[in-house]
Amino acid sequence: MTDYPTPVELYQVLKTAWSLESSSSWTHENPAKGQCSVTSLVVQDYFGGLILKTKTHGGTHFYNLIDGVRWDLTISQFDRPIPFQDQPASREDAMVDTSEQQYQKLKERLILNGVADQ
């Protein structure tokens, strides 16, 4: 297995790891759709940092702050710009928007695709 030292490299694998098992909103046309909460949890597992949230036209959106840089690996799900309010969120906040099963499935798929378990 390979460690992915940057969020950009992890993103490349996430694009193939996202599935209906990690979000019931997932589609082939929009694989990031509904993946924000589960992805923010996994990104924090790999890189630490904070989970942030903002309100969007579709509800609450989760993303990460790592070493002072905002990383939103699921922004491609939106068809318009979103307002980044950068409100602090907890793992518990993000977990309300996903499930333990979806979280574990995404982690499993990342491991299968070559990302080392953290």
Secondary structure, DSSP 8 states (H G I E B T S, - for coil): -B---SHHHHHHHHHHH--TTT-TT--SS-TTTT-HHHHHHHHHHHH--EEEEEEETTEEEEEEEETTEEE-TTGGG-SS------EEE-HHHHHHTS-HHHHHHHHHHHHHTTB---
